[in-house]
Amino acid sequence: MTSAASYRAIGFAMAIAGVVCFSLRPILIKLAYGYVVDPITLLALRMVFSLPFFLAAAVWVGRDQKRAPISRKDAWAVVFLGFLGYYFASFVDFLGLQYISAGLGRLILFIYPTLVVLLSMAFLRKRPTAREVVALGATYAGIALVMSNAMEGSGAHFALGVALCFASAAGYAVYLVASSQVVQRVGSMRFTAYAMSVASAFCILQFLLLRPISALRMPGEVYGLAVAMALASTVLPVFITTEALKRIGANQVALLGALGPVTTIFFGWLGLDEAMAPVQLAGAALVLAGVVLVTLKAAK
């Protein structure tokens, strides 16, 4: 294998590993809810254990004397985008997973590429192509199919859980649309380190304002799951996905991201005894088909 091919192969492996690690997050959240149902405390713990790594990364990239200093405008943009894309989107996702399965939550979150298309139509006056119309139809038909099956025997707050996970997808979509220019000016690694540090600060501040310190008295299993969330499904995938972006490009990473809901549904079936009914799998396939169509369009 040539060095260039090896370089790209490692990039593909990193992208797939990042998808699998991100897919574990809703599973770990659901497992933690078996011991304590407090998303504010759980999210704060996740970010407490993540923050040192992001601060270290921020210091590391800040050592590069060749980088231009961040302007005040971009600094405020990083704060806002860190709040929206990593704090708000994560928080409402944590809230939503109290009421719906990990597989459904991940599937709803994964529709963010189609929301990017809709936002572009609404605010950038971009007319949808025939491919995008088909992709949107397939995606939301798949979501409807999965939800119709999931509603059987669901709790009273099922609709709230769906709405919260959809809000997470919408927040992340807005973040993607708004952050592209800022990332180009600031640099992807520096932007990620700073934005994640900002999000961590918001999560920790929220806990300090809304919960007493005594709320941290929780079973050791919760701390173990929080550490796993921080390392395996936050820090590790963020940095290896950033490296994968450099090696194989955003379009290839986005296409490999289609594995996310599939792996979450599989992990949910394996570790949480969540159902894998044929209707659910058919709906998931429609969602994946729609997202892949949108992503392939972006690649051309």
C-alpha positions as CSV (number, residue, x, y, z in Angstrom):
1,M,0.0,0.0,0.0
2,T,1.4,3.4,-0.9
3,S,1.9,6.0,1.7
4,A,-0.9,8.2,0.3
5,A,-3.3,5.2,0.3
6,S,-2.2,4.3,3.8
7,Y,-2.8,7.9,4.9
8,R,-6.4,7.8,3.5
9,A,-7.0,4.3,4.9
10,I,-6.1,5.5,8.4
11,G,-8.5,8.5,7.8
12,F,-11.4,6.1,6.9
13,A,-10.6,4.0,10.0
14,M,-10.6,7.1,12.2
15,A,-13.9,8.3,10.8
16,I,-15.6,4.9,11.4
17,A,-14.2,4.8,14.9
18,G,-15.5,8.3,15.6
19,V,-19.0,7.2,14.4
20,V,-19.0,4.2,16.6
21,C,-17.8,6.2,19.6
22,F,-20.4,8.9,19.1
23,S,-23.0,6.1,18.7
24,L,-22.2,4.9,22.2
25,R,-23.2,8.2,23.8
26,P,-27.0,7.6,23.9
27,I,-26.4,4.0,25.2
28,L,-24.3,5.3,28.0
29,I,-26.8,8.0,28.8
30,K,-29.7,5.4,29.0
31,L,-27.5,3.2,31.2
32,A,-26.8,6.1,33.6
33,Y,-30.5,6.8,33.8
34,G,-30.9,3.4,35.3
35,Y,-29.2,4.8,38.4
36,V,-30.2,8.5,38.4
37,V,-32.6,10.5,36.2
38,D,-31.0,14.0,36.4
39,P,-29.7,15.2,33.0
40,I,-28.3,18.4,34.5
41,T,-25.9,16.6,36.8
42,L,-25.1,13.9,34.3
43,L,-24.2,16.4,31.6
44,A,-22.1,18.4,34.0
45,L,-20.2,15.3,35.0
46,R,-19.5,14.4,31.4
47,M,-18.1,17.8,30.7
48,V,-16.1,18.0,34.0
49,F,-14.2,14.9,32.9
50,S,-13.9,16.2,29.3
51,L,-12.9,19.8,30.0
52,P,-9.2,19.2,31.0
53,F,-8.6,17.6,27.6
54,F,-10.1,20.5,25.7
55,L,-8.3,23.0,27.7
56,A,-5.0,21.2,27.1
57,A,-5.8,21.1,23.3
58,A,-6.6,24.9,23.4
59,V,-3.2,25.6,25.1
60,W,-1.4,23.3,22.6
61,V,-2.9,24.9,19.5
62,G,-2.3,28.4,21.1
63,R,1.4,27.8,21.1
64,D,1.6,28.1,17.3
65,Q,3.1,31.6,16.9
66,K,2.2,31.6,13.1
67,R,-1.6,31.6,13.8
68,A,-3.3,34.9,13.6
69,P,-5.0,36.0,16.9
70,I,-8.7,35.5,17.0
71,S,-10.7,38.7,16.5
72,R,-13.2,39.9,19.0
73,K,-16.0,39.1,16.5
74,D,-14.8,35.6,16.0
75,A,-14.3,35.1,19.7
76,W,-18.0,36.0,20.4
77,A,-18.9,33.7,17.5
78,V,-17.0,30.8,19.1
79,V,-18.9,31.4,22.4
80,F,-22.3,31.5,20.7
81,L,-21.6,28.4,18.5
82,G,-20.1,26.5,21.5
83,F,-23.3,27.3,23.4
84,L,-25.6,26.3,20.5
85,G,-23.9,23.4,18.9
86,Y,-22.4,21.6,22.0
87,Y,-24.2,22.9,25.1
88,F,-27.8,23.4,23.9
89,A,-27.8,20.5,21.4
90,S,-26.3,18.1,24.0
91,F,-28.6,19.3,26.8
92,V,-31.9,18.8,25.0
93,D,-30.6,15.5,23.7
94,F,-30.0,14.4,27.3
95,L,-33.5,15.5,28.2
96,G,-35.1,13.8,25.3
97,L,-33.4,10.4,26.0
98,Q,-35.3,10.3,29.3
99,Y,-38.5,9.6,27.3
100,I,-37.5,7.7,24.1
101,S,-35.2,4.9,23.1
102,A,-31.5,5.4,22.3
103,G,-32.0,4.2,18.7
104,L,-34.9,6.6,18.0
105,G,-33.1,9.5,19.6
106,R,-30.0,8.9,17.4
107,L,-32.2,8.5,14.3
108,I,-33.9,11.8,15.0
109,L,-30.6,13.6,15.7
110,F,-29.2,12.2,12.4
111,I,-31.7,14.1,10.3
112,Y,-29.6,17.3,10.8
113,P,-28.2,17.2,7.2
114,T,-31.7,17.5,5.8
115,L,-32.4,20.4,8.2
116,V,-29.3,22.1,6.8
117,V,-31.0,21.8,3.4
118,L,-34.2,23.3,4.8
119,L,-32.4,26.2,6.5
120,S,-30.6,26.9,3.2
121,M,-33.9,27.0,1.4
122,A,-35.5,29.3,4.1
123,F,-32.6,31.8,4.7
124,L,-30.3,31.5,1.7
125,R,-33.2,31.3,-0.8
126,K,-31.8,28.2,-2.4
127,R,-34.3,26.3,-4.4
128,P,-34.3,22.5,-3.7
129,T,-33.3,20.1,-6.5
130,A,-35.3,17.1,-7.4
131,R,-32.7,14.9,-5.5
132,E,-33.1,17.0,-2.4
133,V,-36.9,16.8,-2.5
134,V,-36.7,13.0,-2.8
135,A,-34.1,12.9,0.0
136,L,-36.3,15.0,2.3
137,G,-39.4,12.9,1.5
138,A,-37.5,9.6,2.2
139,T,-36.0,10.9,5.4
140,Y,-39.2,12.2,7.0
141,A,-41.2,9.2,5.8
142,G,-38.7,7.0,7.5
143,I,-39.0,9.0,10.7
144,A,-42.8,8.7,10.6
145,L,-42.5,4.9,10.1
146,V,-40.1,4.5,13.0
147,M,-42.2,6.7,15.2
148,S,-45.5,4.9,14.4
149,N,-43.9,1.7,15.5
150,A,-42.2,3.2,18.6
151,M,-45.5,4.9,19.8
152,E,-47.0,1.5,20.5
153,G,-46.6,1.1,24.3
154,S,-44.7,4.4,24.6
155,G,-45.0,6.5,27.7
156,A,-47.0,9.7,28.2
157,H,-44.0,11.9,27.5
158,F,-43.0,10.2,24.2
159,A,-43.9,13.3,22.1
160,L,-41.9,15.5,24.4
161,G,-38.8,13.2,24.0
162,V,-39.2,13.3,20.2
163,A,-39.5,17.1,20.2
164,L,-36.4,17.5,22.4
165,C,-34.3,15.3,20.2
166,F,-35.5,17.2,17.2
167,A,-34.5,20.4,18.9
168,S,-31.1,18.9,19.3
169,A,-30.9,18.1,15.6
170,A,-32.1,21.6,14.7
171,G,-29.6,23.3,17.0
172,Y,-26.8,21.3,15.5
173,A,-27.9,22.1,12.0
174,V,-28.0,25.8,12.7
175,Y,-24.5,25.4,14.3
176,L,-23.2,23.8,11.1
177,V,-24.7,26.5,8.8
178,A,-23.4,29.3,11.0
179,S,-19.9,27.9,11.8
180,S,-18.5,27.2,8.4
181,Q,-16.9,30.6,7.9
182,V,-15.7,30.9,11.5
183,V,-13.9,27.6,11.3
184,Q,-12.1,28.7,8.1
185,R,-10.8,31.8,9.8
186,V,-10.0,30.3,13.2
187,G,-8.9,26.8,12.2
188,S,-10.8,23.5,12.9
189,M,-8.7,22.2,15.8
190,R,-8.6,25.6,17.6
191,F,-12.3,26.2,17.0
192,T,-13.2,22.7,18.3
193,A,-11.0,23.1,21.4
194,Y,-12.4,26.6,22.2
195,A,-16.0,25.8,21.4
196,M,-16.0,22.6,23.5
197,S,-14.3,24.4,26.4
198,V,-17.1,27.0,26.2
199,A,-19.8,24.3,26.2
200,S,-18.2,22.6,29.1
201,A,-18.2,25.8,31.1
202,F,-21.9,26.3,30.4
203,C,-22.8,22.8,31.5
204,I,-20.8,23.1,34.7
205,L,-22.3,26.6,35.4
206,Q,-25.8,25.3,34.8
207,F,-25.2,22.6,37.5
208,L,-23.8,25.0,40.0
209,L,-26.8,27.4,39.5
210,L,-29.5,24.7,39.6
211,R,-28.2,21.9,41.8
212,P,-26.6,21.6,45.2
213,I,-23.2,20.1,45.5
214,S,-24.9,17.2,47.4
215,A,-26.4,16.2,44.0
216,L,-22.9,14.7,43.2
217,R,-23.5,11.9,45.8
218,M,-24.3,9.3,43.3
219,P,-23.5,5.6,42.8
220,G,-20.0,4.8,41.6
221,E,-21.5,3.3,38.4
222,V,-22.8,6.7,37.4
223,Y,-19.2,8.2,37.7
224,G,-17.9,5.3,35.7
225,L,-20.5,5.9,32.9
226,A,-19.8,9.6,33.0
227,V,-16.0,9.0,32.5
228,A,-16.8,6.6,29.7
229,M,-19.1,9.3,28.1
230,A,-16.4,11.9,28.5
231,L,-13.5,9.9,27.1
232,A,-15.1,7.3,24.7
233,S,-18.0,9.3,23.3
234,T,-16.8,13.0,23.6
235,V,-13.0,13.6,23.7
236,L,-11.8,10.7,21.6
237,P,-14.4,11.0,18.7
238,V,-14.1,14.8,18.6
239,F,-10.3,14.6,18.0
240,I,-10.1,11.5,15.8
241,T,-13.0,12.9,13.6
242,T,-11.1,16.2,13.2
243,E,-8.1,14.2,12.0
244,A,-10.3,12.2,9.7
245,L,-11.6,15.4,8.2
246,K,-8.1,16.4,7.4
247,R,-7.2,13.1,5.8
248,I,-10.3,12.2,3.8
249,G,-12.4,15.4,3.7
250,A,-15.8,16.4,5.1
251,N,-17.9,14.7,2.4
252,Q,-16.5,11.2,3.1
253,V,-16.7,11.7,6.8
254,A,-20.4,12.7,6.4
255,L,-21.1,9.7,4.3
256,L,-19.5,7.4,6.9
257,G,-21.7,9.1,9.5
258,A,-24.6,7.2,8.0
259,L,-23.4,4.3,10.1
260,G,-24.3,6.2,13.3
261,P,-28.0,5.3,13.7
262,V,-27.4,1.7,12.6
263,T,-24.7,1.2,15.2
264,T,-26.8,2.9,17.9
265,I,-29.8,0.7,17.1
266,F,-27.5,-2.3,17.2
267,F,-25.9,-1.3,20.6
268,G,-29.4,-0.5,22.0
269,W,-30.6,-4.0,21.0
270,L,-27.4,-5.5,22.4
271,G,-27.1,-3.6,25.7
272,L,-30.5,-2.1,26.4
273,D,-32.8,-4.8,25.0
274,E,-34.4,-2.2,22.7
275,A,-36.5,-3.6,19.9
276,M,-35.3,-4.2,16.3
277,A,-38.6,-4.7,14.6
278,P,-38.7,-4.9,10.8
279,V,-40.8,-1.7,10.6
280,Q,-38.2,0.1,12.6
281,L,-35.3,-1.2,10.5
282,A,-37.2,-0.2,7.3
283,G,-37.8,3.3,8.6
284,A,-34.2,3.6,9.6
285,A,-33.2,2.5,6.1
286,L,-35.3,5.3,4.6
287,V,-33.8,7.9,6.8
288,L,-30.3,6.7,5.9
289,A,-31.1,6.8,2.2
290,G,-32.4,10.3,2.5
291,V,-29.4,11.6,4.4
292,V,-27.0,9.8,2.0
293,L,-28.7,11.4,-1.0
294,V,-28.3,14.9,0.5
295,T,-24.7,14.2,1.4
296,L,-23.9,12.8,-2.1
297,K,-25.4,16.0,-3.6
298,A,-23.1,18.1,-1.4
299,A,-20.1,16.0,-2.5
300,K,-20.7,16.9,-6.2
